[in-house]
C-alpha cells in the first residue's frame, strides 16, 4: 500500500506571516504565528506534488485524512519542560570534555576551561548546554564508561547549583544515572537509544525528555560509503518506527526532540537533501533539532573556501534551517551564529 508523507513549504515570516495566519491563508509552524506556510508537498516513494492548503479539501478522502493529521502535527505548539519556544531558534551550546572531538578536542577537557566555556556559551545566547565526555566523530572508538564519567564529573557538581538547562550527550545508561544525581534536563543519545538496552528503562523511570537521533551504523563505520534508496523517507520511517517502540516500552510523554543526524552515516548529497527538506519532520508532531555546526558538508560544499571553524557555512545553514522551522540548533560558535541570525532578522523582518 502506498504511503504518503506531508512536507510544509512556501514559508512566510514575521509580520507577513502573522497577517496571513490571521486571514487563515497560511498555517503556523509549531504554534508560532511568526513562521507559517501555505503550501504542502505530498510525497510518495514514486511521486511528489505541491498544493496550496486551500486545495486540501479536494483531495481523495483517504489522502485528505492523512494530510490533515500531518498538518495538525505541523501546526500545534511544541513543548519541552523548562524550554520556551517563543523566540526561535533555541541554541544548544556544545561542550566537549574530550581530547579528540572533531573540531574542539582538548580545548575544554580541564575543569576551569570547561566552566569558563559554559559561562561563555550562556552569555552568548545558548539556552541549552550539551555536555559530552566521549567523542562520536566519524571513526571514533568507544571509551570505558569509567573514563567518560571521570571527564564529565569535573563539571557536574558546578552545574548542580546553576540555572542552566543541561543536556547530556552520551550513549550509556551508567553515565545517565550518575549525572542525574547532579542535574539533568535532557538526554542526547546519538545512537537513537539503541546502544544500551537499559537506556529505555532509565528514561521510563525518570520521565526525562530526550533527543531521538538518527545514525546509520556506529561511529566507527557510519561514514564508510553510507547508502539509502531515499534518505529523507527512510529517516522519517525510522523515526516513526522508533516512536512506536518507545510508546510500546511505556514512555507516553511527547517531550521528545527529533534529530535526523546530519553527518552521522550520510554523504554530502544525503546531508543536502536532509537540510533542504528538513520541514518534512514537523509532521511527526515533535520539535526538530539539527547539528550542523562545523560539519564536513560545509567543506564539501565550499571547496577551497573551507576554514577551520567553518563559521560562514554554519551561519548560513543555521539561517536556512531556521527558515524551515527548525526549533533547536546544536552549535559550537553560539555568539557568531546568534549574531548572524539577529542581523538577518533585523534586515529581513523589519
GITAFEN-V888290 format. One line per field, one symbol per residue. ss: DSSP state (H for helix, E for strand, L for the rest). Layout:
# GITAFEN-V888290
ss=???
This chain:
# GITAFEN-V888290
ss=LLLLEEEEEEEEEHHHHHHHHHLLLLEEELLEEEEEEEEEEEELLLLEEEEEHHHHHHLLHHHHHHHHHHHHHHHLLLLLLLLLLLLLLEEEEEEELLLLLLLLLLLLLLHHHHHHHHHHHHHLLLLEEEEELLLLLLLLLLLLHHHHHHHHHHHHHHHHLLLLEEEEELLLHHHHHHHHLLLLLEEEELLLLLLLLHHHHHHHHHLLEEEEELLLLLLLLLLLLLLLLLHHHHHHHHHHHHHHHHHHLLLLLLLEEEELLLLLLLLHHHHHHHHHLHHHHHHHLLEEEEELLLLHHHHHHHHHHLLLLLHHHHHHHHHHHHLLLLLEEEELLHHHHHHHHHHHHHHHHL
